[in-house]
């Protein structure tokens, strides 16, 4: 689902098919073993077009991407009868959605890539952080100060510690790290026949395949590390139009098309004053036309 979302976004911005790649890891744990399901991913900011040219597509509009992600997940659950449509609409009215996306970590060299990869593949605990007091039957969990727990040392009863830890053991056969697109095993095995990809492959891969590539110096190949793509990136308008198209698929309506006459619409004003927004909502509620999923009680 996540890779399909990113691929759709890249395709919508570039206006053509884009071959990209992603490595994604699912983790269920937060600090001190609390249940906190989330994903970490390594992905290309862009991809290759049909001519083998790399198209730089930096992430933009994370708020809209988060909303697209939220609605896609809720639609996935409702279509499979895991939650009701009414419950999904109720969740859409929540002030804090529980969904967030962060892209503050960037891979600029092989060291940062290796560090992030190790972080994605780490286990729920580090043995360096725990100390077992057998005579008291408890486990001391040492970590950095945690804003959620307001402490840096957490004491577990031994049995409770085992219960907290074992909840993060995945079911048999479940893969927590997956590779998609250019990073999938099938496509990666064909990199040698894709010069535009092989030229920008990691140094380790080049060394392993130097005989097939016909060079003994991995430095002969181009990398992304010192490449400036700023002039190749689409303008801001392309990103805005892309999000409008993608969100329309999730909403199952086009927000820029009049629902009555079908004519195209344009934004003429952006209202940010809370009092004015509430007056508009009260009018819509009074007319019996509240926005989908809107809770009138929130106006009180």
Buried (B, 14 or more C-beta within 10 A) or exposed (E): EBBEBBBBBBBBBBEEEBBBBBBBBBBBBBBBBBEEEEEBBBBBBBBBBEEEEBBBBBEBBEEBBBBBBBBBBBBEBBEEEEBEEEEBBEBBBEEEBEBEBEEEEEBEEEEEEEEBBEEBEEEBBEEEBBEEEEEEEBBBBEBEEBEEBEEEBBEBEBEEBEEBBEEBEEEEEEEBEBBBBBBBEEBBEEBBEBEBBBBBBEEEBBEEBBEEBEEEEBEEBBBBEEEEBEEEBBEEEBBBBBBBBBBBBBEEEBEEEEEEEEEEEEEEEEEEEEEEEEEEBEEBBEEEEBEEBBEEEEEE
